[in-house]
Amino acid sequence: MLKLPPVFSSGALFLQNAPLTIHGTADADIPVTLTLSDHTAHTVKEVKTTADENGHFSLTFSTPTASCEPYTITLRAADDCHSMENILFGELWLASGQSNMELENAKQPDSESMLSTLSGKMIRVYHVYNIDGGSAGMFPYEPDDMTRGTWFDVTDNGCHALISAVGTAFCSHLSDFLNRADKQIPIGFVNACWGGTGIRSWIPRTVYQKEQTLMNRLREYGMYSEANDWNTHGRDNAGQTSCQYNLKVHGLVGLKFRGILWYQGEFECWDEPYLRLYADSLQVFYQTYRELFASDEHFPMLCILLYPFPCTDEGDCYIGYVNQNFVDAAKTDPDHFHFIPTNDLPPIWNFPVDHPIHPLHKYAVGKRLAVLAENAVYGGEGQKNPAVLDAWERDSQRLLLHFSVPGQPDALKDFGGIRIGEHVPVFSVQKQRPIGLYIAGASGTYVPADCEILSCDTVALSHPGINEPLHAVYAYNSMEEGCNLWAGQFPLGCFRTDDLSREPQKNRPLITVECKPWCNETRDAVWTCEDAPILDGFYRPVWKATPGCEVVHDRAFTLDCGSIRIARSDYPEKLPCDITVGACVERHPYNRLDLDRYTALHLRMLCAGEASLSLILTHQTDGGKTAETTLPAHKIKNLHHSWAEYRIPMDTIPTGEILSMQFRAEMRQAYYPFVNLEGFVLMPK
């Protein structure tokens, strides 16, 4: 009896001008004939073979050039006949990874708008189904040819809601690019994803048997799934070694893809041992899929960098290290590896349905992927990758960083150089602080860096409290959304200078960066709603007013980009009078008050009259009791417009965990019942 894998069915879209192998089973030792007919019923191709003694057969033919006219593929084996109708040939991609690639259109806030833009476009998707039981289901130990799936038209309203939002947006924007000048090129993708799975679950077991070193390392960390404990891990069954390949990918063998869209790595952010494996696993994954699915030498892998999210109650997440693997791959092999950053995008989350690991800006991600594909694959004239750190050097009290686009050495001259913010012109004097850029000295404490743009591809980093800077990082913090460095057409890729260092690599501690949201008064993230769920990184206002006061974000009274106004909520009936105002910052997992790592805090205060400023720390003593310590601020110098610069020494920081810190200003005979604070700079030891 003639039987084919479900991917070979009516409504399919296969890659144009590429070999297509259709395989299946029939009765043993009988002839099998494949006929390709066009929309006029004219026979375009005919291929024949004979089923082997076990009934297995395969037929390979070269697919025609893209067209929106449908074809029919007919297979005959003795009296059995199987017809695949309404077949299109065009551009086909494999979209795979974890839940962020899986996240469907239905969860996007602008899903209906996206659906309306698909009208008239020929876009198809093959959705590989999950198995019963979800992540705790019984996954196949051996590769499965017959995994269920269905071809959809993404313009079908009933199917649109169930399809990957990233894949949908990617195909929609790519269709606009490819079908200029009235061309007819259908586009599609195969959606093979499963949330919460590591890269090892997508690599065949036969590959690990060849890659003994990698397999032994997995076994060392207890991450290789053995036959004797298969499907015994409950909800972790979905992450067993090779199980996703067995279930979702092996049934696609025979197809060819233009390339891979890869959105995965959150699984590896949880623990340090995973990081040692990801770089090697990524290369093995790519080479395996290249051998299986590439139609020619140019088989690109477009990787999506992960968005910041908290992994643990303490806020730890090694997201920068996972993302670095994709950046490094593009630097080493820019013809085949490409990546897009995402943490400049707004943090839109669907609470309480989804964890912050699932930001709902998937259409922006898909569009960015399409632009990358246009340039890297389809002859576009723009950048084929974001810019990356190319080299760096120390220059007195500064670090000089040099950037380039992998494979396009002059791209930053042609497409626009380094800038802070997407729309800020190069060398602009507009004030805007870099977000996500940190510098460290000998103590290893990373603090926000001052950034001076020297040319289209070079920046200088410094910090007033670091005389001999050693290293810098960008976009490595697990809770730092809104990173805002751009270079050319894309945001800048994450980097760390110690990766390019000539210093010994062994036993180097992992970089942890504290973003300290209370220090950056220009960011709206410090004013988030107190009622937001706990999974949000900044799930409470960073600044809180003390009794009788209020605190607001002030963009009018500022020497920079904004300040924090602390005012009396009960306006005095008679002025001038003595006034005290205060606001506090509380410790929580993503806002650690580790002030013992610093020598001083510098800041500016606006006050129309004479005022004293102090920092009051509430902390736990060695005996478990709560105590307060007051650190007086010293005025360094007067500035213009009633501003003054202050310094709070921290050489007497108490031992024990700091629970909160209160900024208190006391004014004598003041005419205005408020002060403004800004320009917070921590001086590291």
Secondary structure, DSSP 8 states (H G I E B T S, - for coil): --B--TTSSTT-EEETTSEEEEEEE-STT-EEEEEEE-TTS-EEEEEEEE--TTSEEEEEEE----EEEEEEEEEEETTEEEEEEEEEEEEEEEEEESHHHH-BGGGSTTHHHHHHHTTT--EEEEEE---TTGGGS---SS--TT--EEEEETT-HHHHTTSBHHHHHHHHHHHHHHTGGG----EEEEEEE-TT--GGGGS-HHHHHH-HHHHHHHHHTT-S--GGGTT-SGGGGGGSTTHHIIIIIGGGTT--BS-EEEE--GGGGS-HHHHHHHHHHHHHHHHHHHHHHBSSS---EEEE-------STT----HHHHHHHHHHHHHH-TTTEEEE--TTS-----TTTS-TTS-S-HHHHHHHHHHHHHHHTS--SS-SS--EEEEEEEETTEEEEEEEBTTBTTHHHHH--EEESTTS-TT-------SSEEEE-TT--EEE-EEEEEETTEEEEE-TT-SS--EEEES--TT-----EEETTEE---EEGGGG-SS--TT---------GGG-TT-GGGG--TTS-TTSTT-S-SEEE-TTEEEEEESSS-SSS-EEEEEESS--SSSSEEEEEEEEEE-BTTB---GGGEEEEEEEEE-SS-EEEEEEEEEE-TTS-EEEEEEE-EEEEE-STTEEEEEEE-TT--SS-EEEEEEEEEEEEESSSEEEEEEEEEEE-
